[in-house]
């Protein structure tokens, strides 16, 4: 049996598993390696932060996906890769060989250490541990008798920072309407939401203002540290995982200056043609934002190319397909849409976003 190993419970791998039919790929064993077997869908995480969704509603069930695909599931993390011997080492000391490897492990964040006892740092990545970290902090905060103002700071002016500060503040006011919350957003950039339309940025700034959230542009977190306290939401740019950062752990796999895996237009490693990488962990020939919408778009191309390489067929290039739609949950029953130069806001946008997000989960749950 040949082995196709998928590393990571990312959006693209969910689509690969959903499309996999063992009868169409005889003689190939499909294996998924992931530290979690129920992975949160990033598009619904802001709604969960705001209390609009139960965490269970945001989950992609990889156990069910593997069962339907006839795939073997190994609950572990990749800690070392030797692409020359086609071997990966996993947490717990186990090793695994492969014929083809696909990597969809997302990204992580490395927030600075905080030495103050009254400050909690909440990093928005990795998603696999966000639930326990956020809910533990909420429980402790709710139980605290202190009624003094809580200071909440989001660091990062991208979609994650904007959505997180709006949604977390909304949740806090729901849980403790008696306690004031003073919120701010800090970014080193001279604008928020880079890559979004000017109209969408204006709508977001107005929404932050109405929510009484102060925005500091062109400001480093260290400059504003004295103003930060209580809860700090770390939502800065995506970073590569530890094994990608370490030349020994990633072996001869080619990476860029930020240690993301360099792939060609077919989503295949430029140094090892039997290795594929997609989503945040990959660096494409034409750079894309580190956003879940692109990982989902890559899923179909990845699935087709994995089947093609197994059967010796020609590979298809990944095509960006024009402008990408971005939808931001603003926690007030509304959402902001950005598409090319256009932008909209309203309750109808949130209903649209909700249908898209729930539809994605239903598609994977039902095997559509």
Secondary structure as GFF3:
##gff-version 3
##sequence-region A 1 368
A	DSSP	beta_strand	2	7	.	.	.	ID=ss1
A	DSSP	alpha_helix	11	19	.	.	.	ID=ss2
A	DSSP	three_ten_helix	22	24	.	.	.	ID=ss3
A	DSSP	beta_strand	28	34	.	.	.	ID=ss4
A	DSSP	beta_strand	38	40	.	.	.	ID=ss5
A	DSSP	alpha_helix	42	49	.	.	.	ID=ss6
A	DSSP	three_ten_helix	55	58	.	.	.	ID=ss7
A	DSSP	beta_strand	59	61	.	.	.	ID=ss8
A	DSSP	alpha_helix	62	69	.	.	.	ID=ss9
A	DSSP	beta_strand	72	75	.	.	.	ID=ss10
A	DSSP	beta_strand	78	82	.	.	.	ID=ss11
A	DSSP	beta_strand	87	90	.	.	.	ID=ss12
A	DSSP	beta_strand	95	97	.	.	.	ID=ss13
A	DSSP	beta_strand	100	103	.	.	.	ID=ss14
A	DSSP	beta_strand	119	123	.	.	.	ID=ss15
A	DSSP	three_ten_helix	127	129	.	.	.	ID=ss16
A	DSSP	alpha_helix	130	143	.	.	.	ID=ss17
A	DSSP	beta_strand	150	155	.	.	.	ID=ss18
A	DSSP	alpha_helix	159	175	.	.	.	ID=ss19
A	DSSP	beta_strand	181	186	.	.	.	ID=ss20
A	DSSP	alpha_helix	198	210	.	.	.	ID=ss21
A	DSSP	beta_strand	213	216	.	.	.	ID=ss22
A	DSSP	three_ten_helix	225	227	.	.	.	ID=ss23
A	DSSP	beta_strand	230	234	.	.	.	ID=ss24
A	DSSP	alpha_helix	242	245	.	.	.	ID=ss25
A	DSSP	alpha_helix	247	250	.	.	.	ID=ss26
A	DSSP	beta_strand	261	262	.	.	.	ID=ss27
A	DSSP	beta_strand	275	277	.	.	.	ID=ss28
A	DSSP	three_ten_helix	279	281	.	.	.	ID=ss29
A	DSSP	beta_strand	282	283	.	.	.	ID=ss30
A	DSSP	alpha_helix	292	311	.	.	.	ID=ss31
A	DSSP	beta_strand	325	329	.	.	.	ID=ss32
A	DSSP	beta_strand	335	339	.	.	.	ID=ss33
A	DSSP	beta_strand	342	346	.	.	.	ID=ss34
A	DSSP	alpha_helix	347	366	.	.	.	ID=ss35
###
